[in-house]
Amino acid sequence: MTSELAIVLGLLGLTIAMFAANRPRMDVVALIMMTALPLTGVISLPEALSGFSDPNIILIAALFVLGEGLVRTGVAQRVGDLLIRHAGRSEARLIVLLMIAVAGIGSVMSSTGVVAIFIPIVLRVARGADIAPGRLMMPLSVAALISGMMTLVATAPNLVVHGELVRQGSDGFHFFAFTPFGLPVLLLGILYMLFARRWLGPERAPAARTIGRPSFARWIEEYGLVGREHRLAIEPGSPWIGRRLEELDLRATSGINIVAIERQHRFTSSVVQPRPETELAAGDVLFLDLPRAEFDLAGLAARARLKLLTLAGAYFSDLSQAIGMAEVMIPANSALVGRTLVGSAFRSVHGLTVIGMKRAGKPWREGLLDEVLKVGDTLLVTGPWRAIRRLQRNRQDLLPLEMPMEMDEIVAVPSGAPVAIGILALVVALMVSGLVPNVLAALLGCLLLGLFRCIDMNAAYRSIHWQSLILIVGMLPFSLALQNTGGIELAAGLLRDVVGEVAPRLALAAVFVVTALLSLFISNTATAVLMAPVALALAAELGLSPHPFAMTVALAASAAFMTPVSSPVNTLVVGPGGYRFGDFVRVGTPFAIIVLVTVVLLVPLVFPFHSAP
């Protein structure tokens, strides 16, 4: 071992120690090492800064912008609504559906891009279901890494290994050659994350309820709204069909508030604001607020031919794109003072429904509709966002106090959703076909989003997670330093010496372990470049087919579960998930071992040692 290699390994060990201690921040550690490595003389300054010109860094930044375009046009919200509609408030079902969706999409596009797109979706779903983001971000990154085991084009290491096989005169892998291994690993990953989620922090997210701006989840708890929400669909033959809400007068007769009505159209659905003159139709879905827990809702449903539906987000938080909430106070000069909500025709005048009240800071639980309002009473109202915005402009009768975080997530360009989907499809098609480099396809997508006004420059710059990019850029010089000092060649030589005489499956296991360990310190693409020829040479020495060894390298390069810097996929979820270095070690290491065993067992069954495919 040379003195230069010893210095690089020492700095690498120091980096890992600081990562583990989480002191200082990981992006600061990366900057320190990017500065220190040129000072040692192991690499030059241009090499240390080469990460800033790396196409993958530009690709990641562009994919953040593409993801923001999907958020601003409402595509991301619709995907999140679909997830939460099918999973309800079940964390387990959310994890299953999320991992299947991410692995499926990631099989035909960059796994890093999939994570960049899904991060805002997962944050929104977590808020809607009142789940801590850390409980979902790790399953997101695991599924994205597994997506690299699905198809030939799912990740760069697969193409690297395929190219090395072809260069050495062997048949390459076909498009779905990886699928027999990716699907079992995905199933095991889902089962494992359902178990390992207990290591990912508390189930709920207290921060959203204790600091900063309020959220729907905070108000739902403070005003005791849990359990008051119900969904009912009007079935054909219902006596309510064709009747106006003022005729039914549900608030007076049953104490029921209709918060919103979802109306089905031929290809879409829309949320309708309930007004006295609104006429009900077959197929309408009614979103009811029922303060009286003892009310016989099942009996009403049977009499009126209504179908009880399952719930999604807590107190209709999954409708936050159409229906908002706000806290308002009754000022001294308000016309509401001394009147009741029913007597003041509150909903008809303001277009909002009062679902909660505080008096002297304490929630008012009973008889809200008939309670005489007083100066200083705080009302929690719900209704269309446009009606809430009107309150901000007209402060005569009601004084807005706080607007929730969800108000910032209102879709800025809802009409651009079809365009954004089309642009994303074009980008994916270009990446799959290989007509242009991936980074060029992503940049073209960003320009098209701007051309069609789906995103503006300010939003594009804000969407990029600079901390993650700096972390990746700062770690890339280690790859060059290890290559320049002979560290990689030393590891490859040791591997050949160790596994030269062992059984074939043990040789596969050794190749997997070394590849996975290398990917802890350098990019998985660089790992594949370095390990593919080593693995093929090892297969030739043992007189075995090169294909099981090549496949093992590709799968191990995607098994970068063990640290937050093993892959950009992990790095991207560190901030949103609130993770520490040790979280990845604790959760990722056991699963990497599971994948190791799975690969060693399955690969020889599909690619036998003594015959080429």
Secondary structure, DSSP 8 states (H G I E B T S, - for coil): --HHHHHHHHHHHHHHHHHHHT-S-HHHHHHHHHHHHHHHTSS-HHHHTGGGG-HHHHHHHHHHHHHHHHHHTTHHHHHHHHHHHHHTT-HHHHHHHHHHHHHHHHTSS-HHHHHHHHHHHHHHHHHHHT--THHHHHHHHHHHHHHTTTSTTSSHHHHHHHHHHHHTTS----TTTTHHHHHHHHHHHHHHHHHHGGGS--SS-THHHHSSS--HHHHHHHTT-TT-EEEEEE-TT-TTTT-BHHHH-HHHHH--EEEEEEEE-SS-EEEE---TT-B--TT-EEEEE---TT--HHHHHHHTTEEEE---SGGGGGGTTTEEEEEEE--TT-TTTT--TTTTTHHHHHS-EEEEEEETTEE--S-TTTS---TT-EEEEEEEHHHHHHHHH--SS-EEEE--GGGGGS-S-GGGHHHHHHHHHHHHHHHHHTSS-HHHHHHHHHHHHHHTTS--HHHHHHHS-HHHHHHHHHHHHHHHHHHHTTHHHHHHHHHHHHHTTS-HHHHHHHHHHHHHHHTTTS-HHHHHHHHHHHHHHHHHHHT--HHHHHHHHHHHHH---SSTTS-HHHHHHHHHHT--HHHHHHHHHHHHHHHHHHHHHHHHHHS-TTS--
